Amino acid sequence: MAAIVDESQRKSIADFVEEARDEGADVFQTECPAGCFYPPTLITGVNTASRVVMEEIFGPVLVALPFRTAKEAIAIANNTLYGLGASVHSEQLPLALETAKHIQAGAVWINCHNMFDAAAGFGGYKQSGFGRDGGKEGLFEYVKPSWQQKVRISELSFDMAKFGASYSADCPAINGNGSEAISVDRTYKLYYGGAQKRPDAAYSRVIRTVEGKVMAQIGESNRKDVRNAVEAAAKAQPAWAKKSPFNRQQILYYIAENLEIRKRGFARRLVELTGVSTEEAEAEVALAVARLFYWAAYADKYGGTVQETQLYGTVIKIHEPMGIIGIACPDKSPLLSFVSLMGAAIARSNSVVVVPSEKYPLLALDLYQVFETSDLPGGVVNILSGSRDHVSKYLVEHQNVDAMWYFGSQEGSKFVEHTSAVNVKRTWVDYGVGRDWTDDKQGRGEEFLYHSTQVKNVWLTMGDIFAN
């Protein structure tokens, strides 16, 4: 047994073990040399809430817990903030494979442990990190799309603690403030859990046409609305991920078909809000429909591959969903950007909490009726209107949001990356540069799929017939 890296780490290991002993655990140890060494230790008789079970010890300490069923074993394995590696040992390969599939870890070894190869990326889930070292997936950490210029950000000076902390509300303006009278005062609600919900606070924002005429009012989302939407997304995501790729495809195709039926209304809305020509509006709606068909086709075409390593066996790379993704959409191409980001994420089995364009949110809010008539399960897509930065602040701070995509300002991008370091959240930001959403490379490139998934490598050993 090698020495511990330093005395402080040896003391940390000892504190873990002594805490377990104080809790009534059975601790079995052998002798070890004097100096910066710690004896190999086996701990049994602890409960699943013990710190030695929940946290990484980083020492020669093994904690063993009994289980009655495979489901219970998976629940125990996933009952932690970390997920770097795991191993499954069984004589039944189907049972081992199914267990490996459901364990939340970046590497799972079957009937072996700690096998590594530069051709297969190594990295974790949850708070064990989100990057990968090795393999093609590891190269993605160091490259950018060929169309994208190098981003140079000047020194930004703003108060991180106050970023997005407040938001403003408009006074009621329907049929008032000099606006033209309309037949019905329209106030859009939020959308989460498959239903339209009133915002927690009684605040709203007036949305006007490009000419300044009042069109509608929308709700201003706050921290409580974020909490409710994330709860809905967390409830829906496991069942959505278990649906077959074919089933998810059909739902996305159905959304596209229903959007196409309403294309004239959406085109008219684009003209009124953004001032683009009718031809440009119709082109954006048509491209949004095509983009949904495109992402639907990828529901069964980005599942993973077989890694070619030096192992005498097989290493399977599986692209698994991130889980819950928070998305802050840009103002440019408000319908197309929303569909491009949302479609990619849910095609790969994620549930999303989306903040639509702050200036032109009605394009996304009008999709409520499309979702409700397209067999989309409640909670898969959740929409929170309001201030982009205010809602993004609470999304990126939320512990149960697994990834955050932010397309807004440089300050917002910096805040998202800075804050995500606290809870190790995977991020995708544009640093305020923006992109051409009508361009295929920029609006539907592989980076969308890359950010929608995380890699799990499952190692299967062989050797019953031929020696390794």
C-alpha positions as MATLAB code, in Angstrom:
seq = 'MAAIVDESQRKSIADFVEEARDEGADVFQTECPAGCFYPPTLITGVNTASRVVMEEIFGPVLVALPFRTAKEAIAIANNTLYGLGASVHSEQLPLALETAKHIQAGAVWINCHNMFDAAAGFGGYKQSGFGRDGGKEGLFEYVKPSWQQKVRISELSFDMAKFGASYSADCPAINGNGSEAISVDRTYKLYYGGAQKRPDAAYSRVIRTVEGKVMAQIGESNRKDVRNAVEAAAKAQPAWAKKSPFNRQQILYYIAENLEIRKRGFARRLVELTGVSTEEAEAEVALAVARLFYWAAYADKYGGTVQETQLYGTVIKIHEPMGIIGIACPDKSPLLSFVSLMGAAIARSNSVVVVPSEKYPLLALDLYQVFETSDLPGGVVNILSGSRDHVSKYLVEHQNVDAMWYFGSQEGSKFVEHTSAVNVKRTWVDYGVGRDWTDDKQGRGEEFLYHSTQVKNVWLTMGDIFAN';
ca = [
       0.000    0.000    0.000;
       1.503    3.313   -1.070;
       1.842    6.336    1.190;
      -0.832    9.031    1.505;
      -0.014   12.202   -0.440;
       0.509   14.325    2.696;
      -0.250   14.480    6.413;
      -3.355   16.672    6.013;
      -4.955   14.072    3.737;
      -4.041   11.280    6.148;
      -5.763   13.216    8.925;
      -8.821   13.752    6.700;
      -9.100    9.989    6.109;
      -8.748    9.322    9.828;
     -11.497   11.847   10.611;
     -13.868   10.078    8.194;
     -13.197    6.707    9.814;
     -13.483    7.998   13.378;
     -16.782    9.713   12.572;
     -18.129    6.400   11.238;
     -16.892    4.640   14.367;
     -18.670    7.210   16.541;
     -21.881    6.524   14.606;
     -21.658    2.880   15.617;
     -20.122    1.431   12.469;
     -17.949   -1.688   12.499;
     -14.405   -0.750   11.469;
     -11.909   -3.443   10.452;
      -8.264   -2.432    9.996;
      -4.878   -4.060    9.590;
      -1.423   -2.813   10.438;
       0.508   -0.289    8.376;
       4.020    1.206    8.452;
       4.787    4.297   10.490;
       4.786    7.652    8.744;
       2.322    9.025    6.193;
       0.444    5.756    5.776;
      -3.099    4.713    6.595;
      -4.135    1.105    7.168;
      -6.449   -0.598    4.668;
      -9.900   -0.246    6.231;
     -13.279   -1.926    5.836;
     -16.364   -0.196    7.260;
     -19.711   -1.965    7.643;
     -22.888   -1.352    9.592;
     -23.410    2.245    8.462;
     -26.596    3.825    7.140;
     -26.998    5.405    3.727;
     -26.914    8.953    5.173;
     -23.476    8.501    6.752;
     -20.741   10.837    5.526;
     -18.467    7.905    4.645;
     -21.193    6.703    2.253;
     -22.139   10.078    0.772;
     -18.695   11.623    0.278;
     -15.411   10.633   -1.359;
     -12.746    9.630    1.159;
      -9.712    9.404   -1.172;
      -7.922    6.805    0.870;
      -7.622    3.006    1.340;
     -11.086    2.764    2.891;
     -13.908    0.546    1.628;
     -17.485    1.038    2.836;
     -19.732   -1.999    2.314;
     -23.546   -1.877    2.448;
     -25.936   -4.803    1.976;
     -28.820   -4.717   -0.499;
     -31.729   -6.976   -1.274;
     -32.528   -6.183   -4.903;
     -30.738   -4.699   -7.904;
     -33.030   -1.652   -7.716;
     -31.951   -1.042   -4.146;
     -28.285   -1.412   -5.111;
     -28.702    1.191   -7.881;
     -30.486    3.567   -5.487;
     -27.653    3.242   -2.962;
     -25.005    3.759   -5.642;
     -26.701    6.924   -6.902;
     -27.341    8.337   -3.418;
     -24.376   10.703   -3.597;
     -23.368   14.023   -5.103;
     -20.524   12.322   -6.927;
     -20.248    9.958   -9.877;
     -16.716    9.482  -11.159;
     -16.492    5.711  -11.466;
     -18.263    2.504  -10.428;
     -17.848   -1.212  -10.867;
     -20.430   -3.978  -11.150;
     -19.588   -7.609  -10.459;
     -21.983  -10.358  -11.516;
     -22.044  -13.704  -13.278;
     -25.182  -12.533  -15.122;
     -24.095  -10.196  -17.897;
     -27.619   -8.880  -18.703;
     -28.072   -7.930  -15.045;
     -24.646   -6.282  -14.931;
     -25.317   -4.299  -18.122;
     -28.698   -3.055  -16.930;
     -27.192   -2.034  -13.597;
     -24.353   -0.211  -15.345;
     -26.892    1.600  -17.519;
     -28.668    3.066  -14.488;
     -25.667    3.958  -12.337;
     -24.888    7.669  -12.609;
     -21.136    7.588  -13.196;
     -18.813    8.543  -16.019;
     -17.093    5.137  -16.130;
     -18.573    1.785  -15.151;
     -16.403   -1.331  -15.114;
     -18.063   -4.746  -15.323;
     -16.207   -7.514  -13.479;
     -13.099   -5.328  -13.306;
     -12.061   -1.947  -11.943;
      -9.817    1.010  -12.767;
      -9.206    0.109  -16.406;
      -8.060    3.124  -18.423;
      -7.135    3.891  -22.018;
      -6.389    7.148  -23.827;
      -8.949    6.208  -26.485;
     -11.809    6.252  -23.951;
     -12.646    9.441  -22.101;
     -12.550    9.446  -18.324;
     -14.626   11.874  -16.286;
     -17.522   12.101  -13.909;
     -21.183   12.909  -13.433;
     -22.698   15.407  -11.038;
     -20.140   17.003   -8.702;
     -17.341   14.745   -9.856;
     -17.084   17.102  -12.823;
     -18.371   17.243  -16.362;
     -15.283   17.190  -18.592;
     -13.653   14.150  -20.160;
      -9.962   13.333  -20.452;
      -9.168   11.100  -23.412;
     -11.092    9.859  -26.406;
     -12.897   11.973  -28.990;
     -15.137   13.275  -26.245;
     -12.058   14.660  -24.501;
     -10.973   16.560  -27.619;
     -14.248   18.510  -27.588;
     -13.010   20.249  -24.442;
     -10.246   21.959  -26.428;
     -11.875   22.883  -29.732;
     -14.584   25.188  -31.053;
     -16.787   25.036  -34.158;
     -14.898   25.956  -37.337;
     -17.260   28.868  -38.068;
     -16.745   30.471  -34.677;
     -14.156   33.214  -34.276;
     -11.946   33.374  -31.213;
     -13.794   35.150  -28.443;
     -11.915   38.002  -26.822;
     -13.630   39.383  -23.767;
     -12.496   42.647  -22.265;
     -12.304   43.035  -18.509;
     -15.850   43.136  -17.127;
     -16.613   45.106  -14.004;
     -19.948   44.393  -12.310;
     -21.190   43.163   -8.955;
     -21.715   39.399   -9.115;
     -23.810   39.477   -5.949;
     -26.309   41.903   -7.473;
     -26.452   40.453  -10.984;
     -30.034   39.627  -11.941;
     -31.162   40.075   -8.347;
     -34.048   42.405   -9.199;
     -36.493   42.932  -12.025;
     -38.947   45.629  -12.957;
     -42.659   45.466  -13.684;
     -44.754   47.548  -16.077;
     -47.988   49.310  -15.246;
     -51.092   47.880  -16.904;
     -51.255   49.193  -20.460;
     -53.938   47.203  -22.224;
     -56.577   49.644  -23.500;
     -54.710   52.484  -21.885;
     -51.635   54.679  -22.051;
     -52.616   55.824  -25.528;
     -52.762   52.309  -26.972;
     -55.398   51.205  -29.412;
     -58.310   49.340  -27.918;
     -58.406   45.614  -28.566;
     -61.275   43.225  -28.062;
     -59.658   41.006  -25.386;
     -57.013   41.902  -22.815;
     -54.498   39.072  -23.192;
     -52.210   38.108  -20.318;
     -49.962   35.090  -20.892;
     -49.292   32.733  -17.998;
     -46.183   30.660  -17.359;
     -46.019   27.072  -18.560;
     -44.663   24.205  -16.486;
     -45.769   20.716  -15.578;
     -47.829   20.587  -18.780;
     -50.183   23.384  -17.696;
     -50.399   27.142  -17.736;
     -49.649   28.622  -14.312;
     -50.004   32.063  -12.856;
     -46.670   33.615  -11.818;
     -45.936   33.654   -8.100;
     -45.609   37.453   -8.001;
     -48.330   39.731   -9.297;
     -45.966   41.406  -11.752;
     -46.305   41.606  -15.496;
     -44.543   43.080  -18.485;
     -46.178   44.825  -21.432;
     -45.232   43.523  -24.875;
     -45.616   45.959  -27.742;
     -45.446   45.757  -31.506;
     -42.561   47.293  -33.420;
     -44.788   50.353  -33.794;
     -45.282   50.656  -30.036;
     -48.850   49.333  -29.865;
     -49.738   47.071  -26.967;
     -50.129   43.389  -27.861;
     -50.300   41.575  -24.530;
     -48.916   41.273  -21.039;
     -46.706   38.460  -19.808;
     -45.935   37.227  -16.322;
     -42.625   38.037  -14.638;
     -41.078   34.845  -13.249;
     -39.208   34.787   -9.952;
     -37.280   32.365   -7.738;
     -40.391   30.446   -6.679;
     -41.483   29.942  -10.282;
     -38.010   28.568  -11.071;
     -38.345   26.152   -8.153;
     -41.744   24.940   -9.350;
     -40.607   24.542  -12.957;
     -37.474   22.603  -11.963;
     -39.572   20.297   -9.793;
     -41.837   19.626  -12.767;
     -38.832   18.992  -15.017;
     -37.247   16.637  -12.476;
     -40.466   14.644  -12.213;
     -40.850   14.325  -15.985;
     -37.255   13.647  -17.090;
     -36.809    9.992  -15.976;
     -39.979    8.856  -17.772;
     -39.077   10.926  -20.854;
     -35.629    9.293  -20.965;
     -37.193    5.823  -20.759;
     -39.358    6.432  -23.806;
     -38.039    4.792  -26.939;
     -36.235    7.015  -29.452;
     -39.040    6.237  -31.896;
     -41.616    7.558  -29.433;
     -39.681   10.791  -28.857;
     -39.294   11.170  -32.623;
     -43.002   10.906  -33.196;
     -43.774   13.539  -30.577;
     -41.249   15.963  -32.083;
     -42.639   15.317  -35.563;
     -46.118   15.982  -34.199;
     -44.969   19.298  -32.680;
     -43.493   20.274  -36.063;
     -46.698   19.328  -37.887;
     -48.857   21.346  -35.504;
     -46.527   24.323  -35.782;
     -46.744   24.114  -39.573;
     -50.548   24.221  -39.384;
     -50.264   27.497  -37.426;
     -47.503   28.964  -39.578;
     -49.506   31.971  -40.761;
     -50.294   33.066  -37.215;
     -46.672   32.740  -36.117;
     -45.444   34.587  -39.214;
     -47.876   37.402  -38.542;
     -46.698   37.564  -34.928;
     -43.080   37.816  -36.071;
     -43.922   40.702  -38.391;
     -45.802   42.584  -35.680;
     -43.154   42.119  -32.996;
     -39.858   42.338  -34.846;
     -40.712   44.356  -37.953;
     -39.301   41.836  -40.418;
     -40.970   41.440  -43.792;
     -43.680   38.857  -44.346;
     -41.312   36.818  -46.526;
     -38.623   36.790  -43.814;
     -41.169   35.839  -41.154;
     -42.550   32.979  -43.229;
     -38.997   31.774  -43.894;
     -38.204   31.722  -40.146;
     -41.343   29.739  -39.343;
     -40.609   27.268  -42.156;
     -37.044   26.886  -40.896;
     -38.318   26.332  -37.345;
     -40.516   23.494  -38.607;
     -37.575   22.006  -40.521;
     -35.356   22.330  -37.446;
     -37.829   20.319  -35.384;
     -37.839   17.583  -38.025;
     -34.031   17.644  -37.988;
     -33.748   17.192  -34.239;
     -36.469   14.543  -34.264;
     -34.313   12.520  -36.659;
     -31.455   12.680  -34.144;
     -33.506   11.104  -31.364;
     -32.029    7.725  -32.397;
     -28.771    8.724  -34.097;
     -26.453    9.954  -31.349;
     -26.564    7.127  -28.846;
     -22.853    6.342  -28.725;
     -20.298    4.003  -30.236;
     -17.720    1.328  -29.438;
     -14.342    2.615  -28.249;
     -11.245    1.008  -29.747;
      -8.956    0.475  -26.770;
      -6.147   -1.906  -25.845;
      -8.486   -3.867  -23.572;
      -9.209   -7.457  -24.508;
     -12.918   -6.853  -24.336;
     -15.364   -4.157  -25.326;
     -15.721   -0.551  -24.222;
     -19.114    0.973  -25.011;
     -19.484    4.744  -25.113;
     -23.051    5.752  -24.255;
     -24.388    9.274  -24.800;
     -26.726    9.819  -21.886;
     -28.920   12.898  -21.318;
     -27.658   15.685  -19.102;
     -30.940   15.622  -17.174;
     -32.466   19.045  -16.533;
     -31.179   21.859  -18.747;
     -31.868   25.535  -18.147;
     -31.940   27.536  -21.384;
     -31.880   31.334  -21.741;
     -32.776   32.217  -25.332;
     -31.497   35.215  -27.327;
     -33.614   37.981  -28.850;
     -32.346   37.295  -32.374;
     -34.628   34.999  -34.411;
     -36.881   34.497  -31.365;
     -38.870   31.551  -32.718;
     -36.053   29.769  -34.531;
     -33.543   30.103  -31.689;
     -36.095   28.795  -29.178;
     -36.942   25.775  -31.336;
     -33.274   25.047  -32.159;
     -32.214   24.962  -28.499;
     -35.296   23.274  -27.078;
     -35.527   20.684  -29.861;
     -31.943   19.490  -29.526;
     -32.226   19.128  -25.758;
     -35.477   17.160  -25.612;
     -34.554   14.981  -28.603;
     -31.743   13.592  -26.465;
     -34.068   12.828  -23.519;
     -33.525   15.954  -21.416;
     -36.240   18.030  -19.804;
     -35.818   21.793  -20.096;
     -36.708   25.007  -18.301;
     -36.585   27.704  -20.977;
     -36.457   31.484  -20.652;
     -37.736   32.755  -24.022;
     -36.559   35.924  -25.740;
     -36.900   38.799  -23.289;
     -37.990   41.256  -26.010;
     -40.162   38.903  -28.085;
     -41.435   36.164  -25.735;
     -44.849   35.757  -27.392;
     -43.413   33.481  -30.096;
     -42.511   30.912  -27.436;
     -45.628   31.498  -25.335;
     -47.838   30.878  -28.375;
     -46.336   27.379  -28.508;
     -48.278   26.361  -25.382;
     -51.221   25.261  -27.509;
     -48.892   23.425  -29.891;
     -47.368   21.445  -27.017;
     -50.738   20.689  -25.470;
     -52.005   19.157  -28.727;
     -48.844   17.206  -29.613;
     -48.735   14.462  -26.934;
     -45.730   16.108  -25.240;
     -45.637   14.829  -21.620;
     -46.110   17.531  -19.016;
     -42.861   18.798  -17.509;
     -40.591   17.976  -20.437;
     -40.740   21.574  -21.702;
     -41.272   24.339  -19.150;
     -41.332   28.037  -20.112;
     -40.709   30.935  -17.727;
     -41.157   34.389  -19.219;
     -39.653   37.566  -17.799;
     -36.200   39.003  -17.262;
     -33.574   36.756  -18.863;
     -30.895   37.556  -16.301;
     -33.200   37.359  -13.284;
     -34.532   33.906  -14.152;
     -31.102   32.672  -15.310;
     -29.615   33.670  -11.957;
     -31.878   31.266  -10.095;
     -31.575   28.532  -12.705;
     -27.793   28.491  -12.541;
     -27.865   28.609   -8.739;
     -30.353   25.713   -8.523;
     -28.663   22.506   -7.373;
     -30.984   20.245   -9.388;
     -30.356   21.913  -12.745;
     -27.665   19.833  -14.458;
     -26.652   22.249  -17.228;
     -27.197   25.882  -18.155;
     -27.253   27.298  -21.694;
     -27.110   31.084  -21.771;
     -27.380   33.215  -24.911;
     -27.333   36.818  -23.796;
     -24.844   39.407  -22.581;
     -21.144   39.120  -21.768;
     -21.923   39.892  -18.141;
     -24.565   37.183  -18.030;
     -22.187   34.672  -19.616;
     -19.525   35.464  -17.042;
     -22.036   35.203  -14.201;
     -23.280   31.805  -15.404;
     -19.761   30.369  -15.674;
     -18.676   31.888  -12.350;
     -21.732   30.704  -10.422;
     -21.723   27.223  -11.945;
     -18.338   26.567  -10.327;
     -20.101   26.383   -6.951;
     -22.345   23.443   -7.864;
     -20.267   22.072  -10.771;
     -22.893   22.756  -13.403;
     -22.062   22.263  -17.068;
     -22.463   25.485  -19.068;
     -22.765   26.671  -22.653;
     -22.629   30.449  -23.169;
     -22.115   32.770  -26.125;
     -20.289   35.642  -24.352;
     -22.697   38.097  -25.993;
     -21.335   37.363  -29.490;
     -24.473   35.773  -30.932;
     -24.856   33.571  -33.996;
     -26.800   33.265  -37.237;
     -29.602   30.880  -36.325;
     -30.615   30.460  -39.964;
     -27.220   28.988  -40.845;
     -27.122   25.196  -40.586;
     -23.643   25.088  -39.053;
     -24.478   27.663  -36.404;
     -28.092   26.723  -35.744;
     -27.976   22.918  -35.772;
     -24.326   21.853  -35.490;
     -23.009   18.864  -33.562;
     -22.237   21.143  -30.613;
     -25.980   21.134  -29.800;
     -25.913   17.347  -29.419;
     -22.599   17.474  -27.546;
     -24.005   19.872  -24.956;
     -27.222   17.834  -24.675;
     -25.416   14.662  -23.622;
     -22.766   13.318  -21.290;
     -20.535   10.341  -21.978;
     -20.552    7.121  -19.979;
     -17.976    4.456  -20.846;
     -18.905    0.892  -19.894;
     -15.976   -1.549  -19.786;
     -16.722   -5.231  -20.424;
     -13.894   -7.713  -19.940;
     -13.528  -11.065  -21.689;
     -11.280  -14.087  -21.243;
     -13.361  -17.238  -20.767;
     -12.282  -18.694  -24.119;
      -8.917  -17.077  -24.848;
      -6.487  -15.696  -22.313;
      -6.051  -11.930  -22.343;
];
